């Protein structure tokens, strides 16, 4: 784990007028904190869903000025993301619309085009003196999943699911007992909700450990 003195040094530099210009970090950086003059968020690898994408992208441009989000990924990484991300990556029209339409059905491109996204920038003909391709060039290529790649889907029988649900509910009951480390009186604070159990139950056929994926 990063030492607190280094963490504080980065924090102070980004909050003030420090010399730090590039920080390599997880998406936890800036959670609940505004670093106002961040101009670029560069992601290596695709987020799992569009909500994660916007949470990461939202680290930049908090001072209201133009900011850029750049995403680098390998085709095989798309096998592990939700379908909405695949559709977004395959978009040949405005990336703003493609990324927001799940949350806002009335979303439209931002005029002028050169201030919207790299696709809109390439076709912008507003005639402004500032009309230029300020975005990274977009490679027009479709996103496909390699058919020879592992499907990462296991066979789970009805009996397996019954046993799984019983085990999860039993563990939740244990964590919620008064006197356990994870509970405060009768108010459970462990976060192991019924919704979490349903998510695990519904997606158990796609859950693997790191060792499963490597092997």
N, C-alpha and C positions, 0 to 999 in steps of 0.2 A: 504494500500500500504506500502511496506517495507520502513523503514526510510533510507534516503540517507547515514547516517553514517554507518549503517550495510551493505548496499550494497557496499559502498566503502571499508569496511574492508574485505569483501569476495573477492572483485576484486583485492585489493592489495596483499592479501595472495596468490591467485592463480597466479598472474602475477610474484610474487617474490618468496621468499623462506619462505613463511609463514607456519603456523602450521595447516591450514585447510586441512583436508583429505577427508571429505565427505560434499557435498553440495546438498541439496534437492531443486530443482528448476524446473521451467517450461523450455520449449525448447528455451525460449528467452535468457537464460544464454549463454554467449559467442558469441552472434550474432555480427559478425564483429570484434571479438577479438580472438586472439590465446592464449589459455592456453596450453602451450606446453607439460606439463608432466602429462596430464590426462590419466590414464591407464584403467579406467572402465567407461562405460556409461550404467547405469541400467535403463531400461524403465519399468514402471508399467502401463500396458495397451498397446494395439496395436495402432501404428500410423494409421492414416486414409489411407495412401497410401505409396508406396515405396520411393517416393521422401522425404516425411516427415521422414521416417525411416533413410535414409542416411544422412539427415541434422542433425538429433540427434546423430547418430552414429559417424558422422564426428567430433564431439567435442573431441574425444579421438585419441591418436596416432599422433598428429600433430608435434611431434618431430622426427617422423620416426621410433620409436621403437614399439614393439609389444603392442597392446592394445586389449581390449575385450569389446564386446557389449552383454549385457544380457537382454533378454526380458521376462518379466513375464506377463501372461495374463490369463483371464478366458474365457472359451469357448463361453459364451454368448456375450462377447465383440466383437467377430468376426462378429456378425450380423451387425455391424455399420461401417465396413471397406470396401474398394474396393476389387474387386475380385483378383487383383494381390497380395494383402497382404495375402488372404486366400491361394492362390497357393504357395506363399513363405513359409507360416507356415506349409503347408502340405508336403513340399519337403522332400524326403528321400535321395536325393543326395546332392551335394555341396551347402551350403547356399550362398557362394560367387556367384556362377553361378545363383542360384535361385533369388537372390536379385538384380543382375546387368543386367540380360539378357534383361530386358525391355529397358535399356539404351544402351547396347552394345551386339549385337547379337553374337559377336566373343569371348565373355568372357569365360575364362577357369579356372579350379581350380588352386590355387597358390601352386607350389611345394616348399618344401616338404609338405605333407599333414598335418603334425602336426603344421604347421604355417598358415594353411588356415582357417579352421573352425572346429567346434566340431565334425561334421560328418566325415570330412576328417581325423581329428586327430584320431578318433576311428579305422580307417582302415589303417592308415599309417604304413608301414613296411620298411621305408627307412634304418633302421639299425643305424641311427645316435645316438650318446650318448645323444643327446637332444630330441630324439624321445620319447615323452611321452604324455599322455593325459593332456594337460594343459588347456583344456576347460571344462566348466561345462557339465556334462553328458546330452546328449539329449534324452528326452523321446520320443520314437517312437509312436506317436499317431496321428490319423487323426483329422483335425479340422472340426467340423460339427456345423451347426446352429440348435439350438433346435427348432423343428417344433412347439412346443407349445409356443415359445416366440413370442411377438408382432412383426408383420411384419414391423411396422413403415412405412406404405405407405398409403397415403390418396387418396381419389377419387377427381380428379380435372377435371371438365368438360371443354369443348372447350370454353364456354362462360366465365368461371372463368379465363382461360388463357388469353383471350383477355383483360379482365378487369385488370389482373395482369400486363401485358405488358404495357398497357396504364398508369397505376399508376406508374410503375417504370420509364418509359420514362418521365412522367410529373415531377417526383421528381428529376430526373437527370437534366432536363432543369432548374428547380428552383435552384438547387445547383450551376449550371454553370452560373447563371446570374451575371453580374458585380455588385459589391457592396455587395454581400453576404459574410458571414464570411468565407465560404469554397472556395472562388474563389479569384484569384489575377488578376484583369483586365479581359482580355479575356482568360487567361490561367487557365483552371480548374485544381485544385489541390486536389480534393476530392477523386479521385480514383474510382468513381462510373462510370465505363466505359461501353461501349456497350457489351463488353465481359462478364462483371459481370452480366449485365441484362440477357444475353443469358444463363449464368450458372444458375441463379435463375429460369428463365423460364423453362429450360429443366429439372430441378430437384425439381420443386415446390411440386411434389407429395411426396417427401421424406424430406421436411423441417418441423421441429417441434420446439416448444419451450421447455425449460427445464421442464416446468409444464406439457406439453403433455406427455413427456417421463416418468415422475414420476407417473402421474396418470394412 
